[in-house]
Amino acid sequence: MKHLLPLALLLASPAHAQTKLNLPLKRELDSIYVQDQRYRELMMTGMGPGKTEATEAALHLAKGELENYLRTNMLRTDSSDMRRVAAIVRRYGYPGTSLVGAPTNEAVWWVIQHSNQIPQYLPLLKKATETGELPFHRYAQMLDRQLMNDGQEQLYGTQGKGYTVPNPATGAPETIKFIWPIKDAAHVNERRKQAGFTTTVEENGAAIGIPYQPVTLDYAEQVRRRAQGR
């Protein structure tokens, strides 16, 4: 979530008003981005000590309903956004800088990144970066997520993971979070810089609330098995 672009910036038109932009599509994608982030932002800013009850009251929810409400609506919105994005891509290809300007060119990326359809669209995203329609670091982020989903080491250290596991001593549930294992971790910050990231893997971990500690795939698998009770 720390990579979010300000909504005001997304909704602003380019200063030089490029007439070649598809302005109706730009406005639609700006709206889709706002929808994509709505419930995620509430999870980040409206939950936690001293916040959850106020958010529930504002949304007219009963006590304890907030998390389920946010997740349910987020998944419903994600599904709707993905259907629309799929139709847009079929018609235009990837709607990048030349079609909708920046940063609207990242709106479709966000929707795909939050979907289960990354394998289908990853080659399209790669091509978009090669033609300058999308920043390369966005492709790198999506590649990392797919590698993690496939149980492989990521390359750029952008993805973190959390599992709820029983405490060995008490049996009470606790959360273990870690930056997903990185291939050739000693050189990850060099790769990040080449890809266009402005932070180190350590800084990125701190920003998403997961202090960076190198871990192995074996460790990640052990934690996953504990979470599944195996």
Secondary structure, DSSP 4 states (H G I P E B T S, - for coil): -TTPPPHHHHHSPPTT--TTS-HHHHHHHHHHHHHHHHHHHHHHHS-STTTHHHHHHHTT--TT-HHHHHHHHHHHHHHHHHHHHHHHHHHHSS--HHHH-TTGGGHHHHHHHTSS-HHHHHHHHHHHHHTTSS-HHHHHHHHHHHHHHTT--BSS---EEEEEEE-TTT--EEEEEEEPPBTTGGGHHHHHHHHT-SS-HHHHHHHTT-------HHHHHHHHHHHTT-
